[in-house]
Amino acid sequence: MASSAELQERRIAAVPRGVANATAIYAARAKNAELWDEEGKRYIDFGAGIAVVNTGHQHPKIVAAVEEQLKAFSHVCFQVTPYETYVRLAERLNAIAPVPGLAKTLFLSTGAEAVENAVKVARAFTSRPGIVSFSGGFHGRTLMGMALTGKVVPYKKGFGPFPPEVYNVMFPNEYHGVTGAQSLAALNALFKHQADPSSIAAIVIEPVQGEGGFYLAPFDFLRALRKLCDEHGILLIADEIQTGFARTGKMFGLEHAGVEADVVTLAKGLAGGLPLSAITGRADVMDAANPGGLGGTYAGNPVACAAAHAVLDVIEEEKLCDRANAIGEIIMSRCEELTSRSNLNCIGHVRGLGAMCAVELVKDTASHEPSPQITQAVMKVANEKGLILLSCGTYGNVIRFLVPLTASDALVREGMDIFEASLTEAVTRVA
Ligand SMILES: Cc1ncc(COP(=O)(O)O)c(C=O)c1O
């Protein structure tokens, strides 16, 4: 058996440094919200493969669905010989996505690909070139994904030029001094100074920013955005790749604001760990692209579609939206409790929607000055103590909690105990 240190050495020699290396934990097996490394050490997984296994690792129903499909066929290419599972999955998403009227769904493989295709259908439908996105937003690592992404390092630096006709405005982030009204004013200024609204095909927004730092778009801001889009014939694209599939306590993040999008991008939690993404949108928008203009060799892989059916069943049967709210309450109340501890004067902000929760760590609560140092130290100590945590945020100073929604209360509490111990130790290590 290779040690983690040996594997890490081999990785460094074999894999480019551009692939982030958040931990040196080499996964050997995982079950629900726990994971064991190559050396047999157990971890509680508060990362869920970056919000993918909302339904837990190796859920028996998902494993069974995958096994059954694998025995039938694993690939035929939907464009060549279609299969019922794809069509039925489209029907299921059309019925539940926050999209008005008749909807249609296209399947792809990755989140970035979903974003690319949302832009394609928006442009085909409107015959307009412009796309607006927000500071701090993350939409993937393809060229259009990077263009839309509102964080330069590490996602954009050195990778340009990017596709033209992409405009980035301030996301309403009250903790960092940007109100919803200011963000709307920035949009209106964009329409005055840079691009006429009649040239804008779509505005792309995450209802809760993921990589950007778990900032919630205020619900009234989302409603105002919808209104602005309607006034100018602009499509609203909700990037629900991280917020989707019960994570926020509702099936989709947009539902909290009572807003519908023209197109939603979906991935991550959709297929419980199998690579599958989708865009679900208004039927007229989705049908604007020419036959053959959408798709891909692996897009809507049958094994991934089978997994997604099982995921949707599990979310419903195990009431995972309710579980997200219950888990969120445990995490949020624990973090709020920690803010009152005088030796932990580093929790600048606690926020969340359902089980999409985060703490923003600062040098001291008076200055709000970000502390990526404490954040990195917390993650390192947590790993030593058997907890996998993820960071995020423009300044790399946010710890996000993304525990599978199938985790028991006891396991979530055990993880939070380790988080508290790690934070306490990290503060003294950094001091
Ligand atoms: C909101 C959002 N959009 C797009 C993406 C890109 O997805 P992928 O990494 O599957 O390409 C991500 C990934 O983290 C995401 O969180």
The ligand as a MOL file (V3000), in Angstrom:
LIG
                    3D

  0  0  0     0  0            999 V3000
M  V30 BEGIN CTAB
M  V30 COUNTS 16 16 0 0 0
M  V30 BEGIN ATOM
M  V30 1 C -22.0900 27.7230 -10.4010 0
M  V30 2 C -21.1520 26.8820 -11.2100 0
M  V30 3 N -21.1990 26.9600 -12.5370 0
M  V30 4 C -20.3890 26.2100 -13.3190 0
M  V30 5 C -19.4760 25.3480 -12.7560 0
M  V30 6 C -18.5730 24.5280 -13.6470 0
M  V30 7 O -18.9020 23.1700 -13.5460 0
M  V30 8 P -17.8570 22.0570 -14.0100 0
M  V30 9 O -16.7030 22.1240 -13.0780 0
M  V30 10 O -18.6220 20.7760 -13.9210 0
M  V30 11 O -17.4850 22.3780 -15.4190 0
M  V30 12 C -19.3830 25.2380 -11.3690 0
M  V30 13 C -18.3850 24.3630 -10.7320 0
M  V30 14 O -18.0040 24.5130 -9.6150 0
M  V30 15 C -20.2510 26.0250 -10.5750 0
M  V30 16 O -20.2070 25.9690 -9.2370 0
M  V30 END ATOM
M  V30 BEGIN BOND
M  V30 1 1 1 2
M  V30 2 1 2 3
M  V30 3 2 2 15
M  V30 4 2 3 4
M  V30 5 1 4 5
M  V30 6 1 5 6
M  V30 7 2 5 12
M  V30 8 1 6 7
M  V30 9 1 7 8
M  V30 10 2 8 9
M  V30 11 1 8 10
M  V30 12 1 8 11
M  V30 13 1 12 13
M  V30 14 1 12 15
M  V30 15 2 13 14
M  V30 16 1 15 16
M  V30 END BOND
M  V30 END CTAB
M  END
